[in-house]
Amino acid sequence: MSDAYAAAGVDTGRADAGVGALVSVLKTIELDRPSASVLPSGHYASVLRVAENLGIAFSTDGVGSKLVLAEQADRLETVGIDCVAMNVNDIVCVGAEPIALVDYLAVEQADPTALARIAQGLKIGAQAANIEIPGGELAVLPELIRGHPSPHGFDLCGTAFGTVALDAIVTGAEARPGCAIVGLPASGCHSNGYTLARRAVLEQGGHRLDDTPVELAGASVVDALLEPTVIYVRGIVALLRSGVPVCALAHITGGGLTNLQRLAGDRLGWRIERPLPVPPIFDLIARGGNVPAAEMWEVFNMGCGFVAVVPEARADEAVALLRAFHPGTARVGTVTDERGTVTVPSLGLHYGKGPADP
C-alpha cells in the first residue's frame, strides 16, 4: 500500500495479514448458545443483541504513536481527547449513541501528576461526546513500556459502548448510486499515520517541535501535530434524529478515504468530486518525507475526518444541520456504480479494483 509508511516502520500489508490471522481463529469460537452478534467483522463497531429491538455497540482503540510526541513535548492534557474520539466516532458509524467509555492506561511509572494531566483530556473528550467514564484500568509495566524519555512512557486505549435500536442500525446497505457524500472537516492528522508523520516532519524534514514553518501560518510543529481529534458525536446523533435518511456513516481514520470501501464492499464506488480543504500539516508531511499524493490520501484523512451518506434530495438539509456543529461541512462527492473504487478525479487518484478514469 504505502512505501513511505513501510519505510517508517509500518507495513500495512503485513498488519492486514495479521488482522486476518486473528479473525480466522476468533471466528471459530464455539458457544453453547446462539451468537448475539448482529454485524459481521470489519465494520466500525460491533453490535450485540441484548433485547428484542436493542443492541449494544462497542469499539476499542488507542491513541497510537501520537503519544510519543506528547511525551517528547511534555503535553499530556489533550491525548485523552484523542482516545475518546477514536472510539466514539466509530460507535456512531453504526447509528448508535455512545453512552460510556472505559480506559486502559499502561505506564512505565505511576506518576499522579502525569495521570491527572492525562485524565483532563479524557474528561474534555467525554464531555464533548456526552458520555461517562465510569471506570478503567491502570497497569504499571516498567518492563514493557519505555518512554520518550524514560521513565515517562505510557500507552492509552479505551473501549466505548453505545446503544442502538436493531431496526435502526446504519450499515451502508441503504447507500445507492447517486447518493450524496457529505464531508465533515478534520482538525489535522487526528490519531493516524503518526509513525510516518513524525519521520517525515522531524527526521527527514529536519524540523524541531517548536519550529513555526511558514506553511503552518504561525503554529508550531508540535501545535499542529498534537491538535486533538475532532469528536463528531453530537452532530451525527442530531442527524440521526433529524428525519434525514442516513444511508451510511464513515469515520475516516488510517487508510484515508479508502475507509469508504468498508461500507459496501465491492458493491459501490465513491467519487470525491470536491475534496475539503487540506490542512497545512499534510503539506509539511508530504514535502518533508517526499510522500506522493496517492500515498498521502491512502494514509491520512487529508482534511475530511468523517463522512455521512444521504439521499441526493436531502443533501442540502444534511449539510446545513452538520455545518452548525462542524463549520466547513460540505457536499464532497457522489456514490457511484464503479464497484469497489474510491476516486478523486481532480487529483487523478484511483483506489480499488475498477478501471481508472481515462
N, C-alpha and C positions, 0 to 999 in steps of 0.2 A: 504493500500500500504506500509506504512513505519512506523514502530514502533518508531524508534528513532526520526524521524521528528515529529510525533504526540506528543511524549513526550516533544519535544522542543517547542510545541505550534502551529504547523501547521498540521491540519487534512486534508490531501489531498482529502480523500473521501468526506468529508463534503464540501470542496471547489468545487469539481467536481459537487456535487449536487447543489451547489449554482449557478454555471455557467448554469447548466441545467434549473434551475428555471428562471434565467434571459432570456435565449434563448427562453424558452417556451412561454414567454409573448411577447418578441420583435418580434418573427416571425409572430405574429398575426397582426402586423401593417397593416392597410388598406390605400391604396393610391388611388388617382383618376387618376393614370397613371400606365403603366406597370412598373414593377420593373426594375431598372438598374443593379441590382446585377448579376454578372456573375458566381461567385463561391458560393457554399454552405457554411454555417457557419462551422468553425472548421479548416480552412486552416491557414497558417501562416499570410496571408494578405487577405484583402477583395479587390475585383476589381469591379469597376462600369464602365459600358459602357457610354462613353461620345461622341463618334462619330462612324462612320461605322466600323472602324477597330482600334479603340483607346480606351484603358481603363486606368483608374486611379486606381492604387493600393495604399492602405493605411493601416497603422498599428499603434497601440498605446501601449505603455509600459512604465515602470518606472525602477528605479534602485533598489527598494526594500530595505531590511534591511541592505544591504551593506552600506547604508548611516549612520547607527548607528556607524559603525567603522570609517567612515570618520569624523564624529563629535567627537568621542572619541579621535582620533589621531590628530585632527585639520589638516586634509589633505583633502582639498576641491577641489584641482586642477584637479583631474582625473575622478571624478564621472560623469562629463558631457560626457566623452568619453563613459562610460557605457550606458548612456541614449541614445546617438546617436546609438550605436552599437545594442542595444536590439531592436531597431525599424528598422534600415536599413537592418540588417541581415534577418529580417522577410520579408521585402519587396522583396528582391532579390529571395526569395524562390518560387515566382510565375513567375519568369522570367522578373520582372520589373526592371528598372533602377531608383533608388531613385534620387529625384531632390531637395527636401526640407524637413525641419522639423520645427515644431513649438513646443516650450517648455512651460511647466506649472510648475512654482515654487511656492509652498506654504511654507511660512516661519513663524516662531514664531515672529521674528522681522526683519525689513528690514535694514540689515547692508550692506552699499555699498561696503565695503572692501570684505566681505564674498561673496557677489553676484558677484563681479568681479572675484574672485578666481574660483567660480563655472563656470562662463562664459568661463574661459580659457579652461576648459575641453570640453565644448560644441564646442568651436572654433576648438580645435585639432581634435575632432571627426568628425566635419563637413568637415574639410579639408581632412581627411583620407577617408571619404566616398564620397567626391566630391559633396557635397550638400550645399544648402544655409539654413540659419535660418533667414527668413525674419521677424519674429515676434514671440510673445508668450504672456504669462500672468504671472503676479506676484500677488499673493494673500497673504496678511498679516493676519494670522489666529491664534492669540495667544491662543484662546480658544480651538482650535483643535490640534495644533502642539506643542509638547513638546520635547525639545532637549535632547541630551546626551553629555554634560549637557545643561540644560535650561539656558538662552533663545536663544540657538543657533540652534534650531531644524529647519529642512526643509524637504520637500519631492520634488522630481524631477521626472517629467514624460515628455513624448514627444509624438507627433504624426507625423509620416513621410509619405510622399507622393512620388509616382513614376509613371512612365508611362510604358505601355506595349501594344504591338500590340495584339489584341484579338486572332489572329490566331497563336500567339507565346507564349501563357500562358503555364507555366510549372505547371502541377497539380499532376504528379505521374502516370497519366493514361498510359503513354508510357512505364513505367517500366515493365519488364518481367523477369521470372526466368532465371538466367544466367547472367543478367546484373551485372556490377562491381560496388561495393560500394567504393567510394574514400573518405577518411577522411582527414580533414584539422585540424591541431593541435589547441588546446585551450591554453590559457595562464595561466589557473588556473580555479577557480570557476566561472569566468565571473560574472554574476549577479544573480545567482540562488543558493538556498539552504543555504542562509546565516543565517537563524534562527538556523538551525542545525549546521552549521559550527562554528558559534560563541559559541554556547553552548558546542560543543564537544571540541574545542580547548581551549577556555578561562575558562569556568566554570568547565567542567569535567576534561579536560586535565591539568588545573592549570597553563597555560602559560599566560604571560603578553604580551602586544602588542610589546614591544621592545625586547622580548626574541629572541634568534637565535638558535633554536633547530638544532641538528646535521642533522636531515632529510632535512632541508632547505638549507644546504650547504652554510652557511654564510648569507643568507637572514633572515630578521626579520619576525616575525609572521605578523606584520602589512604590511610589504612589500608584502608578499605572498598573503594575503587576499585582499589587495587593488589593486593588479595587474589589470589593465583595461581589459575589454572585447575586444577581437580581432574583428576588423571590416573587414569583408570578401568581401566587395562590389566590389572593383576593380578587384580582381581575378575572382570572379564569373561572373561579367559583361564581362570580357575578354573571359571567357569560353563560355558564351552565344553567343558571337560574332565570335567565332573561327571556327565555322562549325562543331565542335564535337556535335553530338546529345546529348542533355541533357534530360534525362528521368524523373528525379526527383531531388529536392533540399530540404534539411532539415537543419534548424537551431537547434542545439542540446542544449536545454535550460533545464528548470525544467522538470523532468521526464526522463532525460538522453537519452539513445538510444531508449527508447520506443517512442520517438518523431517520429521515422520512421513509426510507425503504422498509423500516421496521413496521410501518403502519399497514401495509397491504402486500408485503412480499413482492412478487413479480406481477401482481395484478394491475398496477397503475404506474404512471410516471409522474414526475414532479418537476415542473418547469418554473424556474425562478427568473421572472422577466424583469423585475425592478428590485434588485437587492437593496437592503437597508444600508445606510452609510457605514463604512468600515471604520471602527475606532483606530486612532493613530498608533496604538501599541502594536497592531498587527503589521503595519508598515515597517516598524522598527525591527520586529522579529524577522520578517521576510528579507529585509536588506542585510541585517547583521548575519543571518545564517545562510544567506543565498538560497532561500527556500522558494521554489517555484509556486506560482499561483495555484496550480492544480493541487499541490500538496497542502498549501495553507488552507484551502477550502475543504480539504478532506480531513484535516486535523482539528481546526478551530471553528468556532461559531461564526466568525467574521462579521460580527455585529448583530446577528439575529439569534437571540437566546431561546426563543420559544415560538411555536407555530400553532395556529388554530386554523382548521379547515372547515369552511362553512359553505352553504349553497351560494352560488353566484348572486342570486337575488337578495341575499341578506348580508352581503359583504360590507356594504357601507355602514349598516347598523352595527355589525360586529366591530368594525374599525373604530367607530365613534365611541362605543362602550369601552373598549380596551384602551383607547387613547387617553381616557380620563384617568386610568390607573398608570399607564405607561406611555407618556408623551413620545411621539415618534413612531408609534404603531402605524402600519400601513399595509395595504394590499401589495404583496410581493410577487405573486405568481398564480399559476393555474394548474390544477390536476389534469393530467393528460392520459391518453391510452397508450403511451410509449412505455410499455411494460418494463418494470424493474429499473427505471432510469431516473437520475436526477441531473438536470441540465441547467446551466446558467448561460444562455445564448450570448449575452452581451460580453462575456469573458471567454467564450469559446470553450467552456468547461462541460464535460460529459462524463457521468459516472454510471456504471451499470452495464447490463447485457445488451441493450438495444443498440441500433446503429446511431452514430453521431450525426448531427445535422450537417448537411452539405455546406 
